[in-house]
Each structure stands twice: as C-alpha cells, then as structure tokens.
Amino acid sequence: MSKVGQKERQTQARMITLFRERLGYDSLGNWIACEDNRNIEETLLRDWLAKCGVSESLIAWALHQLGTQEMVHLLNRHHNDHFIALMNRFMPQWRLYRGYHPL
C-alpha cells in the first residue's frame, strides 16, 4: 500500500473512534468486501429517515438528489466545469436545490 493509502486509513480510524467514543455513533464496520458496496446505503437511509418522521416524498427527493450527484462523481471526481455540465445534463433543476436543506 502506498503511504497515501496508509495516511487515509489512519485518518479513517481516528474518525471512527471519534464517532464511536465521543459522539456515541454505532459503526457498521468495514464494508469494503461487501457486494454492491455504495457510498449511500439507500435502504438504511430510507428506513432511518422514515423512522425520524420524514415524508416519503421528501425521502424520495433526497435520495434522487444524492444518487444523481454520486453518479456524476463516478464520471468526474471534482466540482469543476465538467461536473457542472454533467449535473446540468442529468438533473437540469439541480441549481434550484443548491443550499436547500428541507430537513
């Protein structure tokens, strides 16, 4: 493993410790070997939002927003002109929601 990977792993370990010990979060563990591993676990997020009383229409909207941005990030990692062009193509109305947090 490169030194870059080692540094990132050390940072991840510190963040997990912070979230567990100081903030009281549970960790779902390392999912690197899980089939269909994604940045957004839609079922877990959907269930949690529903449990918090968020409406199904708002949950669907949020998941659509997140999913579109994640898809665009697969094509382009940075928030540059190419990223913006892809967002315009796949979700033309994205600028309307920029900075909008309905929760």
N, C-alpha and C positions, 0 to 999 in steps of 0.2 A: 504494500500500500504506500502511496506517496505521502509525503509529510503534510500535504494539503488535506488529504483524507483523514489523517490522524488528528490534525487540529480540529477539523469539523466534528469528528466523533467525540473528542474531549469536550467541545462546546455543547454538543447534544447531551452528553452525560450530565454536565453541570445544569443544563436547563431541566432535564428530567428530575434531578434532585431538587431543584428549586420548586418545581411544580408539585412534586410529591410532598416534600417535607415542610415547606414554608407556606404553600398555598392550598394544601390539602386535596390536590387532584389525584385521581387514580390513573395509572398508566396501563395502556392496553398492550404494552410490550413491544418488541421489535417485530414488525410485520414484513421485513424485507423479503422473506422467503414465501410469504403468502401469495397464493394465486390471485390474480386480479387486484393486486395492491394498488390503491389510488391515493392521491393527496386528500381527496374528500371521500369519506365513507358515508355515502348518501343515506343508507338505512339508519345508521347510528345518529346522524344529524337530524334526519326527518323525525325519528322517534323522540329525540331529546327536545326538539322544538315543539312538537305536539304536546309533550308532557308539560312544557312551560306555558301552554295555552295559546300558542301561535296558530293562527288560522291556516287551514290547508292551502288557501290561495296564496297567502304570503310565503308559506314554506315552498310552494312550487316556484314562485317568483325568485326567491333567494337561491334555490338550487339551480335554476336556469342560469342566473347571473354567474354563480360560481363555476358551473360546468362550462359555460362559454369561455370564461376567462382562462380556466385551466386548459381547455382545448387549444386556445390561441397560444398559451405559453408552451405547449408542446411543439408548436410551429416556430415560435420565436420567444426566447427567454427574457428579453429586455423590453422595457416600456419605451420603445423608440418609434420612429415613424412607421416602420413595418408593422409593429404591434398594433398601432392605432389603425392602420389600413385594414388589418385583419379583423379587428373589433368592428370597424365600420361595415365590413362585408358580412360578418356572421351575426352581428347584433347592432343594426343601424341606430337603434334608440339608446345605446349604452351611455351616451353623454348625458341624457336626461336623468340618469340614476347616479351619476358620479357624485360621490359625497352624500348620497341619500341613504340613510340608515333607518328604515321604518320600524325596527325593533326598539 
